[in-house]
Amino acid sequence: MSGASELLSQAGDGLVAALAPVGELVDQLTVSLAPVVVPAQEVFLQLDTVLQPVCDAAGFPMDQLRVLACLMLSTPLAFLFARLTPLPPVYKHLVSIFLGLFFSFYTIGAQTIHSFVSSLVVYVLVALLNRFGIAHKLVFVFAMTYMSLSHIYRMHVDYLGWSLDFTGPQMVITIKLTTFAFNCFDATRPEADLSKYEKERRIFQLPSLLEYYGWIYFFPGYLAGPSFDFSHYKSYCDKRVFEFPSTVFATLKSFVQSILCIVFVVFGDLFFPISYLKEDAFFTRPFYFRFIFVWVSTSLKRFNYYTAWGLAETAFIACGLGYNGPVDPKDATKGHKWNRVASYQLLDVEFAPNIRSTVMFWNMRTQQWLANYVYLRFPRDAKNNVRGIAVLITNMLSAAWHGWYSGYAASFATAALYTTLARELRRVVRPLFISGVDAEGKEIFSPYKRFYDVASWAVTMSFMSYSFCSFILLDGPLYVRVWESLYYLGHIIPIVAFIIIKIFFPPKR
């Protein structure tokens, strides 16, 4: 561990030295933009003055409170943004850029330059090289390298810290930049080679820089996501007539759900703090206490993510970009769908019957990015099935996108083990609760199927909490100590169960 830490320190020192010119450039820009920056800083100070009592009363870090305030402010601003519909698109792009930059400078200050520069590099690469069919590959390498170096730099200057910096928005922008390059590339491919998903998102003409940055800095999704396609943004801004049903009720529903998530966040911080997993007192407790505490504390920690994603999604709904058509195109009375940019489905995650369902409904926009722009982009060949390699590389890129702490890789690897076991268990155990098939060919379940469902949920949640522990604690010695206190049961039980199934219940051929 010491050798790895020393290597990381040396890499961080080198990265700091390499980025020194960037810091000087930021300082020069700050001086040159003083007539604009100084009044903005005064506005930011006034906002901090308003938030300070909340910060003092709740003990909430100011940097995180700023982000929360911007996310909550996004919804009323999104309502107003929707009122710009009759105006030419140029005004919408300008307002989007202004509000996005306002949020960015208020929360991360001069580090905003990272989003501007990396986006500009990608724009130039696509403009010059897309015709040769290589821009999307170069952009993917550049964006992921930039993101990885940013994560390493953060680890060097704020190891295991939770202070907010540019890496959060940059993760969202990384998804945007890579999808943008692929969507431009897809416009040059034969239509017969494209899937329906790829056809709908093609970009035939390079947008203007105003359109491009309007999308990059679109304020509802800049700080915490979700990422969404440029084609959707352009289609929305080009409209001169508001073609969506009223967004009021759907917005209110999403907002209330997000506020309820904040209640769970506060409850978790007060009574089941994750920090307790790092204290020696935790390891003196009985096994049952440690098991329950890990389960409850990690489950409540997920509500931090639900809050941020929910507030951002609320703003998308408010402006109309979250609209995804009627539930039933043939019957308008059945309501409307507002899930075009949904990042999660809370109940589907928290009451998932298996790990696969949990992963499917957690951070959904990132899952779609990995599926459509990494996994499905691998060539398929009947003589050389690369599915296994595609899955491996997709998981590796997912871990790298999240960061270079070992906890991310450990969490994804453990979840992969659970997914494999769940598939085998379903094959062996589920048929025991099927009593037959009806005339339509549908399965008839026995009365005891509900017990199977409850047991599946309990096992899934307990194992997921075990895995999620490393995702939150991040540092190897921290989460390994917790796993050790649970006797590594989250690894031993699945491995033993998998071996038993393979030996005694092999698949029928």
PABA-498384 format. One record per residue (C-alpha): x, y, z. Coordinates in steps of 0.001 Angstrom, whole numbers. Layout:
REM PABA-498384
@px=X | py=Y | pz=Z
...
//
This chain:
REM PABA-498384
@px=0 | py=0 | pz=0
@px=2860 | py=2373 | pz=822
@px=4413 | py=1804 | pz=-2622
@px=1078 | py=2571 | pz=-4296
@px=644 | py=5691 | pz=-2154
@px=4144 | py=6870 | pz=-3049
@px=3470 | py=6257 | pz=-6744
@px=194 | py=8177 | pz=-6498
@px=1966 | py=11024 | pz=-4712
@px=4643 | py=11225 | pz=-7414
@px=2002 | py=11140 | pz=-10147
@px=67 | py=13850 | pz=-8349
@px=3178 | py=16045 | pz=-7983
@px=3876 | py=15667 | pz=-11688
@px=294 | py=16492 | pz=-12550
@px=332 | py=19585 | pz=-10318
@px=3495 | py=20788 | pz=-12071
@px=2013 | py=20067 | pz=-15485
@px=-1145 | py=22011 | pz=-14650
@px=733 | py=25023 | pz=-13287
@px=448 | py=26892 | pz=-16626
@px=-3309 | py=26312 | pz=-16536
@px=-3425 | py=27908 | pz=-13081
@px=-1490 | py=30899 | pz=-14382
@px=-3904 | py=31188 | pz=-17296
@px=-6838 | py=31158 | pz=-14875
@px=-5215 | py=33952 | pz=-12863
@px=-4653 | py=36009 | pz=-16013
@px=-8245 | py=35484 | pz=-17137
@px=-9488 | py=36465 | pz=-13689
@px=-7564 | py=39746 | pz=-13870
@px=-8722 | py=40499 | pz=-17419
@px=-12325 | py=39727 | pz=-16538
@px=-12251 | py=41746 | pz=-13322
@px=-15002 | py=44170 | pz=-14471
@px=-17346 | py=41182 | pz=-14699
@px=-15891 | py=38965 | pz=-11973
@px=-15926 | py=41534 | pz=-9162
@px=-19679 | py=42322 | pz=-9359
@px=-20388 | py=38596 | pz=-9662
@px=-18325 | py=37894 | pz=-6556
@px=-20363 | py=40481 | pz=-4663
@px=-23548 | py=38669 | pz=-5705
@px=-22030 | py=35361 | pz=-4590
@px=-21134 | py=36856 | pz=-1204
@px=-24703 | py=38037 | pz=-762
@px=-25981 | py=34562 | pz=-1579
@px=-23555 | py=33057 | pz=943
@px=-24879 | py=35483 | pz=3548
@px=-28391 | py=34160 | pz=2944
@px=-27231 | py=30536 | pz=3171
@px=-24947 | py=30953 | pz=6198
@px=-27714 | py=30598 | pz=8853
@px=-28795 | py=27320 | pz=7239
@px=-25184 | py=26200 | pz=7148
@px=-24712 | py=27007 | pz=10845
@px=-28003 | py=25457 | pz=11971
@px=-27743 | py=22218 | pz=9991
@px=-23977 | py=21833 | pz=10048
@px=-24087 | py=21465 | pz=6285
@px=-20840 | py=22319 | pz=4398
@px=-21173 | py=25594 | pz=2529
@px=-19844 | py=24215 | pz=-770
@px=-22486 | py=21470 | pz=-784
@px=-25169 | py=23920 | pz=310
@px=-24344 | py=26145 | pz=-2665
@px=-24936 | py=23235 | pz=-5034
@px=-28181 | py=22332 | pz=-3271
@px=-29351 | py=25944 | pz=-3517
@px=-28552 | py=26059 | pz=-7254
@px=-30383 | py=22781 | pz=-7841
@px=-33473 | py=24078 | pz=-6018
@px=-33276 | py=27393 | pz=-7862
@px=-33154 | py=25534 | pz=-11177
@px=-36852 | py=24635 | pz=-11073
@px=-38356 | py=28163 | pz=-10939
@px=-35752 | py=29271 | pz=-13483
@px=-36756 | py=26345 | pz=-15706
@px=-40384 | py=27482 | pz=-15586
@px=-39244 | py=30914 | pz=-16762
@px=-36971 | py=29359 | pz=-19395
@px=-39976 | py=27561 | pz=-20862
@px=-41632 | py=30953 | pz=-21358
@px=-38868 | py=31780 | pz=-23867
@px=-40389 | py=29287 | pz=-26313
@px=-41812 | py=31921 | pz=-28725
@px=-38424 | py=33650 | pz=-29003
@px=-35691 | py=32786 | pz=-31540
@px=-33314 | py=29997 | pz=-30392
@px=-30377 | py=32395 | pz=-29993
@px=-31970 | py=33931 | pz=-26890
@px=-32493 | py=30517 | pz=-25327
@px=-28853 | py=29564 | pz=-25918
@px=-27642 | py=32823 | pz=-24362
@px=-29843 | py=32393 | pz=-21286
@px=-28767 | py=28764 | pz=-20931
@px=-25085 | py=29714 | pz=-21078
@px=-25515 | py=32623 | pz=-18666
@px=-27354 | py=30582 | pz=-16031
@px=-25050 | py=27595 | pz=-16412
@px=-21964 | py=29750 | pz=-16000
@px=-23563 | py=31557 | pz=-13055
@px=-24130 | py=28244 | pz=-11267
@px=-20650 | py=27069 | pz=-12217
@px=-18762 | py=30127 | pz=-11016
@px=-20816 | py=30249 | pz=-7818
@px=-20059 | py=26626 | pz=-6931
@px=-16579 | py=25913 | pz=-8330
@px=-15249 | py=29356 | pz=-9268
@px=-12372 | py=29625 | pz=-11742
@px=-12282 | py=25837 | pz=-12148
@px=-15094 | py=26429 | pz=-14648
@px=-12329 | py=26790 | pz=-17232
@px=-12017 | py=22991 | pz=-17345
@px=-15489 | py=22568 | pz=-18810
@px=-14893 | py=25368 | pz=-21317
@px=-11487 | py=24188 | pz=-22548
@px=-12266 | py=20464 | pz=-22739
@px=-15498 | py=21190 | pz=-24616
@px=-13678 | py=23474 | pz=-27046
@px=-11033 | py=20811 | pz=-27766
@px=-13749 | py=18290 | pz=-28574
@px=-15575 | py=20761 | pz=-30824
@px=-12390 | py=21377 | pz=-32820
@px=-11600 | py=17651 | pz=-33093
@px=-15074 | py=16888 | pz=-34431
@px=-15021 | py=19865 | pz=-36810
@px=-11696 | py=18829 | pz=-38331
@px=-11664 | py=15045 | pz=-38171
@px=-15218 | py=13727 | pz=-38221
@px=-15116 | py=13424 | pz=-42012
@px=-12232 | py=10940 | pz=-41653
@px=-14145 | py=8715 | pz=-39228
@px=-11663 | py=9022 | pz=-36357
@px=-12902 | py=12014 | pz=-34368
@px=-15193 | py=9950 | pz=-32083
@px=-12323 | py=7668 | pz=-31089
@px=-9940 | py=10545 | pz=-30392
@px=-12625 | py=12374 | pz=-28435
@px=-13339 | py=9335 | pz=-26290
@px=-9652 | py=8900 | pz=-25469
@px=-9219 | py=12619 | pz=-24791
@px=-12342 | py=12985 | pz=-22634
@px=-11645 | py=9882 | pz=-20538
@px=-7970 | py=10813 | pz=-20143
@px=-8917 | py=14331 | pz=-19073
@px=-11446 | py=12911 | pz=-16616
@px=-8964 | py=10394 | pz=-15225
@px=-6234 | py=13001 | pz=-14753
@px=-8773 | py=15223 | pz=-13024
@px=-9669 | py=12413 | pz=-10622
@px=-5995 | py=11707 | pz=-9906
@px=-5353 | py=15401 | pz=-9297
@px=-8265 | py=15534 | pz=-6862
@px=-6971 | py=12465 | pz=-5025
@px=-3613 | py=14193 | pz=-4657
@px=-4923 | py=17498 | pz=-3308
@px=-7969 | py=16224 | pz=-1371
@px=-7557 | py=12503 | pz=-676
@px=-10843 | py=11013 | pz=560
@px=-12213 | py=14538 | pz=870
@px=-15785 | py=15481 | pz=-15
@px=-15174 | py=19116 | pz=-906
@px=-16813 | py=19961 | pz=-4212
@px=-14720 | py=20846 | pz=-7238
@px=-14911 | py=20708 | pz=-11028
@px=-14724 | py=16893 | pz=-11253
@px=-18461 | py=16540 | pz=-10530
@px=-19675 | py=18643 | pz=-13491
@px=-16805 | py=17295 | pz=-15599
@px=-18162 | py=13749 | pz=-15204
@px=-21438 | py=14885 | pz=-16757
@px=-19594 | py=16787 | pz=-19495
@px=-17472 | py=13719 | pz=-20287
@px=-20647 | py=11817 | pz=-21137
@px=-21902 | py=14746 | pz=-23208
@px=-18662 | py=15159 | pz=-25160
@px=-18297 | py=11496 | pz=-26057
@px=-21946 | py=11114 | pz=-27081
@px=-21667 | py=14295 | pz=-29156
@px=-18699 | py=12901 | pz=-31101
@px=-20384 | py=9533 | pz=-31664
@px=-23635 | py=11180 | pz=-32773
@px=-21726 | py=13257 | pz=-35332
@px=-19928 | py=10115 | pz=-36516
@px=-23227 | py=8218 | pz=-36842
@px=-24414 | py=10843 | pz=-39327
@px=-21635 | py=9689 | pz=-41701
@px=-22481 | py=5973 | pz=-41459
@px=-24847 | py=4045 | pz=-43738
@px=-28343 | py=4152 | pz=-42319
@px=-28659 | py=369 | pz=-42614
@px=-25838 | py=-20 | pz=-40071
@px=-27543 | py=2098 | pz=-37419
@px=-29896 | py=1105 | pz=-34648
@px=-33089 | py=3056 | pz=-33992
@px=-31374 | py=4638 | pz=-30956
@px=-28461 | py=5832 | pz=-33101
@px=-30681 | py=7143 | pz=-35902
@px=-32678 | py=9318 | pz=-33521
@px=-29578 | py=11033 | pz=-32141
@px=-27541 | py=11726 | pz=-35264
@px=-26059 | py=15211 | pz=-35740
@px=-25846 | py=15959 | pz=-39460
@px=-24546 | py=19507 | pz=-39216
@px=-21948 | py=20816 | pz=-36804
@px=-23751 | py=23232 | pz=-34483
@px=-22592 | py=26767 | pz=-33900
@px=-20504 | py=27397 | pz=-30806
@px=-23465 | py=29240 | pz=-29302
@px=-25725 | py=26192 | pz=-29695
@px=-22963 | py=23880 | pz=-28516
@px=-22163 | py=25764 | pz=-25317
@px=-25858 | py=26381 | pz=-24683
@px=-26162 | py=22590 | pz=-24479
@px=-22962 | py=22085 | pz=-22489
@px=-23979 | py=24654 | pz=-19840
@px=-27713 | py=23924 | pz=-19847
@px=-28333 | py=24886 | pz=-16240
@px=-30774 | py=22171 | pz=-15004
@px=-28240 | py=19419 | pz=-15695
@px=-24861 | py=21115 | pz=-15492
@px=-24001 | py=20491 | pz=-11832
@px=-25378 | py=17015 | pz=-11162
@px=-26607 | py=15735 | pz=-14494
@px=-28388 | py=14144 | pz=-16069
@px=-26615 | py=14152 | pz=-19385
@px=-28892 | py=14358 | pz=-22407
@px=-28415 | py=14361 | pz=-26157
@px=-27662 | py=17442 | pz=-28215
@px=-30394 | py=16512 | pz=-30716
@px=-33004 | py=16748 | pz=-27939
@px=-31667 | py=20124 | pz=-26806
@px=-31620 | py=21545 | pz=-30343
@px=-35096 | py=20241 | pz=-31100
@px=-36363 | py=21820 | pz=-27888
@px=-34749 | py=25213 | pz=-28501
@px=-35778 | py=25349 | pz=-32157
@px=-39464 | py=25038 | pz=-31224
@px=-41416 | py=28309 | pz=-31294
@px=-44569 | py=26711 | pz=-29853
@px=-44784 | py=25007 | pz=-26440
@px=-45948 | py=21526 | pz=-27458
@px=-46032 | py=19911 | pz=-24027
@px=-48906 | py=19447 | pz=-21586
@px=-48835 | py=21460 | pz=-18383
@px=-45696 | py=20687 | pz=-16406
@px=-46991 | py=21994 | pz=-13068
@px=-48335 | py=18795 | pz=-11506
@px=-45456 | py=16594 | pz=-12716
@px=-42944 | py=19177 | pz=-11493
@px=-44589 | py=19432 | pz=-8080
@px=-44659 | py=15643 | pz=-7734
@px=-40955 | py=15329 | pz=-8586
@px=-40039 | py=18243 | pz=-6303
@px=-41905 | py=16787 | pz=-3307
@px=-40183 | py=13443 | pz=-3817
@px=-36794 | py=15193 | pz=-3857
@px=-37592 | py=17083 | pz=-650
@px=-38617 | py=13817 | pz=1023
@px=-35251 | py=12421 | pz=-12
@px=-33586 | py=15291 | pz=1875
@px=-35446 | py=14159 | pz=4999
@px=-33877 | py=10701 | pz=4643
@px=-30464 | py=12304 | pz=4096
@px=-30740 | py=14283 | pz=7337
@px=-32052 | py=11242 | pz=9219
@px=-29123 | py=9165 | pz=7979
@px=-26541 | py=11796 | pz=8908
@px=-27995 | py=12104 | pz=12407
@px=-28623 | py=8480 | pz=13352
@px=-26696 | py=6294 | pz=10879
@px=-23649 | py=8333 | pz=9830
@px=-21279 | py=6628 | pz=7421
@px=-18385 | py=8125 | pz=9398
@px=-19180 | py=5680 | pz=12218
@px=-17891 | py=2869 | pz=9978
@px=-14425 | py=4423 | pz=10324
@px=-14458 | py=4537 | pz=14142
@px=-12990 | py=1837 | pz=16382
@px=-16203 | py=1773 | pz=18423
@px=-18078 | py=293 | pz=15464
@px=-15875 | py=-2785 | pz=15430
@px=-16499 | py=-3505 | pz=19120
@px=-20219 | py=-3906 | pz=18495
@px=-21876 | py=-7341 | pz=18084
@px=-22061 | py=-8844 | pz=14599
@px=-25820 | py=-8302 | pz=14248
@px=-25368 | py=-4588 | pz=15022
@px=-22568 | py=-4208 | pz=12464
@px=-24610 | py=-6028 | pz=9837
@px=-27743 | py=-3917 | pz=10375
@px=-25797 | py=-655 | pz=10623
@px=-24013 | py=-1264 | pz=7307
@px=-27330 | py=-2163 | pz=5665
@px=-29216 | py=889 | pz=6953
@px=-26419 | py=3480 | pz=6693
@px=-25481 | py=2630 | pz=3108
@px=-29145 | py=2480 | pz=2097
@px=-29762 | py=5955 | pz=3532
@px=-26608 | py=7257 | pz=1870
@px=-28131 | py=6556 | pz=-1521
@px=-30662 | py=9280 | pz=-805
@px=-27876 | py=11863 | pz=-1220
@px=-27771 | py=10843 | pz=-4870
@px=-31560 | py=10671 | pz=-5172
@px=-31808 | py=14243 | pz=-3881
@px=-29380 | py=15724 | pz=-6410
@px=-30704 | py=13693 | pz=-9327
@px=-34309 | py=14367 | pz=-8335
@px=-33914 | py=18136 | pz=-8119
@px=-32149 | py=18238 | pz=-11484
@px=-34828 | py=16047 | pz=-13046
@px=-37502 | py=18339 | pz=-11578
@px=-36027 | py=21296 | pz=-13461
@px=-35993 | py=19315 | pz=-16707
@px=-39665 | py=18503 | pz=-16201
@px=-40484 | py=22133 | pz=-15402
@px=-39053 | py=23403 | pz=-18688
@px=-40615 | py=20563 | pz=-20696
@px=-37457 | py=18703 | pz=-21671
@px=-38406 | py=15814 | pz=-19409
@px=-41588 | py=15104 | pz=-21358
@px=-41562 | py=11666 | pz=-22994
@px=-45008 | py=11427 | pz=-24560
@px=-48333 | py=9999 | pz=-23374
@px=-48491 | py=6773 | pz=-21388
@px=-50862 | py=5389 | pz=-24015
@px=-50831 | py=7162 | pz=-27419
@px=-54338 | py=5840 | pz=-28056
@px=-55802 | py=7078 | pz=-24769
@px=-54791 | py=10558 | pz=-23574
@px=-56701 | py=10115 | pz=-20310
@px=-54041 | py=7719 | pz=-18994
@px=-51618 | py=10568 | pz=-18406
@px=-48142 | py=11456 | pz=-19602
@px=-44593 | py=10229 | pz=-19111
@px=-41981 | py=12657 | pz=-17784
@px=-39013 | py=10304 | pz=-17678
@px=-37005 | py=11304 | pz=-20751
@px=-33973 | py=12237 | pz=-18623
@px=-34734 | py=10138 | pz=-15524
@px=-31603 | py=9174 | pz=-13595
@px=-33180 | py=6712 | pz=-11209
@px=-36362 | py=4965 | pz=-10154
@px=-36290 | py=4966 | pz=-6382
@px=-38748 | py=2177 | pz=-5615
@px=-37280 | py=-73 | pz=-8298
@px=-33843 | py=318 | pz=-6687
@px=-34834 | py=12 | pz=-3045
@px=-37248 | py=-2900 | pz=-3603
@px=-35335 | py=-4650 | pz=-6352
@px=-35711 | py=-8454 | pz=-6436
@px=-32162 | py=-8880 | pz=-7747
@px=-28905 | py=-7000 | pz=-8331
@px=-29551 | py=-6679 | pz=-12059
@px=-32701 | py=-4643 | pz=-11407
@px=-30839 | py=-2468 | pz=-8926
@px=-28126 | py=-1634 | pz=-11437
@px=-30681 | py=-1084 | pz=-14215
@px=-32579 | py=1632 | pz=-12329
@px=-29606 | py=3323 | pz=-10620
@px=-27847 | py=6214 | pz=-12408
@px=-29767 | py=5279 | pz=-15535
@px=-28302 | py=7935 | pz=-17837
@px=-24780 | py=6709 | pz=-17150
@px=-25941 | py=3131 | pz=-17706
@px=-27379 | py=4148 | pz=-21086
@px=-24132 | py=5880 | pz=-22017
@px=-22044 | py=2827 | pz=-21158
@px=-24448 | py=525 | pz=-22978
@px=-24897 | py=2538 | pz=-26187
@px=-21499 | py=4153 | pz=-26578
@px=-19171 | py=1530 | pz=-25103
@px=-20627 | py=-1977 | pz=-24881
@px=-22749 | py=-1967 | pz=-28048
@px=-20002 | py=-274 | pz=-30070
@px=-17849 | py=-3389 | pz=-29937
@px=-17886 | py=-5370 | pz=-33209
@px=-19919 | py=-8567 | pz=-33229
@px=-18464 | py=-11492 | pz=-35129
@px=-19898 | py=-14989 | pz=-35187
@px=-16393 | py=-16440 | pz=-35268
@px=-15034 | py=-14204 | pz=-32556
@px=-17582 | py=-13393 | pz=-29888
@px=-16145 | py=-10464 | pz=-27942
@px=-19016 | py=-10116 | pz=-25476
@px=-16858 | py=-11066 | pz=-22487
@px=-14187 | py=-8531 | pz=-23431
@px=-16842 | py=-5885 | pz=-24044
@px=-18338 | py=-6435 | pz=-20586
@px=-14904 | py=-6273 | pz=-18956
@px=-13859 | py=-3064 | pz=-20710
@px=-17257 | py=-1461 | pz=-20074
@px=-16938 | py=-2143 | pz=-16341
@px=-13360 | py=-855 | pz=-16314
@px=-14393 | py=2376 | pz=-18044
@px=-17282 | py=2773 | pz=-15608
@px=-14892 | py=2498 | pz=-12668
@px=-12430 | py=4941 | pz=-14294
@px=-15226 | py=7429 | pz=-14986
@px=-16262 | py=7340 | pz=-11326
@px=-12682 | py=7773 | pz=-10109
@px=-9466 | py=5947 | pz=-9310
@px=-10169 | py=4993 | pz=-5717
@px=-10016 | py=1220 | pz=-5333
@px=-13451 | py=1265 | pz=-3723
@px=-15152 | py=1899 | pz=-7065
@px=-13519 | py=-1080 | pz=-8761
@px=-14159 | py=-3279 | pz=-5718
@px=-17832 | py=-2318 | pz=-5674
@px=-18359 | py=-3003 | pz=-9385
@px=-16443 | py=-6294 | pz=-9253
@px=-18487 | py=-7462 | pz=-6262
@px=-21731 | py=-6433 | pz=-7956
@px=-20686 | py=-8417 | pz=-11042
@px=-20245 | py=-11483 | pz=-8820
@px=-23741 | py=-10969 | pz=-7397
@px=-25257 | py=-10582 | pz=-10861
@px=-23703 | py=-13843 | pz=-12016
@px=-24923 | py=-15696 | pz=-8918
@px=-28429 | py=-14181 | pz=-9152
@px=-28767 | py=-15491 | pz=-12688
@px=-27887 | py=-19019 | pz=-11541
@px=-30129 | py=-18860 | pz=-8475
@px=-33062 | py=-17724 | pz=-10560
@px=-32521 | py=-20659 | pz=-12906
@px=-32484 | py=-23189 | pz=-10052
@px=-34816 | py=-21770 | pz=-7370
@px=-37533 | py=-19860 | pz=-9226
@px=-39028 | py=-22924 | pz=-11008
@px=-39796 | py=-24394 | pz=-7562
@px=-42445 | py=-21699 | pz=-7122
@px=-44132 | py=-22174 | pz=-10493
@px=-47072 | py=-24553 | pz=-10330
@px=-47947 | py=-24601 | pz=-14013
@px=-48869 | py=-22654 | pz=-17140
@px=-52284 | py=-21279 | pz=-18095
@px=-54019 | py=-21460 | pz=-21482
@px=-52228 | py=-18308 | pz=-22675
@px=-48831 | py=-19710 | pz=-21799
@px=-48345 | py=-17513 | pz=-18731
@px=-46745 | py=-18952 | pz=-15630
@px=-48936 | py=-19805 | pz=-12646
@px=-47160 | py=-19125 | pz=-9351
@px=-47656 | py=-21085 | pz=-6171
@px=-49001 | py=-19327 | pz=-3026
@px=-45486 | py=-19401 | pz=-1603
@px=-44052 | py=-17222 | pz=-4412
@px=-44430 | py=-14131 | pz=-2215
@px=-41982 | py=-15622 | pz=302
@px=-39508 | py=-16175 | pz=-2517
@px=-39908 | py=-12517 | pz=-3568
@px=-39386 | py=-11219 | pz=-25
@px=-36349 | py=-13441 | pz=494
@px=-34900 | py=-12310 | pz=-2859
@px=-35349 | py=-8669 | pz=-1879
@px=-33737 | py=-9148 | pz=1553
@px=-30738 | py=-10988 | pz=113
@px=-30344 | py=-8415 | pz=-2672
@px=-30449 | py=-5427 | pz=-301
@px=-28058 | py=-6957 | pz=2234
@px=-25518 | py=-7909 | pz=-423
@px=-25900 | py=-4585 | pz=-2222
@px=-25213 | py=-2717 | pz=1022
@px=-22111 | py=-4834 | pz=1538
@px=-20911 | py=-3936 | pz=-1960
@px=-21948 | py=-269 | pz=-1712
@px=-19808 | py=39 | pz=1404
@px=-16634 | py=166 | pz=-709
@px=-18277 | py=2633 | pz=-3122
@px=-18744 | py=5084 | pz=-255
@px=-15646 | py=4508 | pz=1893
@px=-13417 | py=4380 | pz=-1222
@px=-10092 | py=3673 | pz=525
@px=-8969 | py=33 | pz=649
@px=-8041 | py=-191 | pz=4345
@px=-11365 | py=1395 | pz=5337
@px=-13798 | py=-811 | pz=3449
@px=-11695 | py=-3966 | pz=3838
@px=-11826 | py=-3502 | pz=7600
@px=-15616 | py=-3271 | pz=7453
@px=-15804 | py=-6342 | pz=5204
@px=-13500 | py=-8172 | pz=7602
@px=-15817 | py=-7306 | pz=10514
@px=-18596 | py=-8990 | pz=8526
@px=-16328 | py=-12015 | pz=7987
@px=-16284 | py=-11409 | pz=4217
@px=-19671 | py=-13122 | pz=4052
@px=-20644 | py=-10867 | pz=1155
@px=-17958 | py=-12630 | pz=-886
@px=-17786 | py=-16086 | pz=655
@px=-21508 | py=-16900 | pz=480
@px=-21911 | py=-15997 | pz=-3232
@px=-18748 | py=-17857 | pz=-4248
@px=-19676 | py=-20999 | pz=-2305
@px=-23275 | py=-20863 | pz=-3555
@px=-22073 | py=-20472 | pz=-7134
@px=-19760 | py=-23491 | pz=-6845
@px=-22509 | py=-25628 | pz=-5301
@px=-24971 | py=-24732 | pz=-8059
@px=-22447 | py=-25455 | pz=-10790
@px=-21578 | py=-28855 | pz=-9294
@px=-24987 | py=-30139 | pz=-8213
@px=-27360 | py=-28198 | pz=-10503
@px=-25606 | py=-27859 | pz=-13870
@px=-27634 | py=-26341 | pz=-16725
@px=-29580 | py=-28805 | pz=-18833
@px=-28285 | py=-29275 | pz=-22341
//
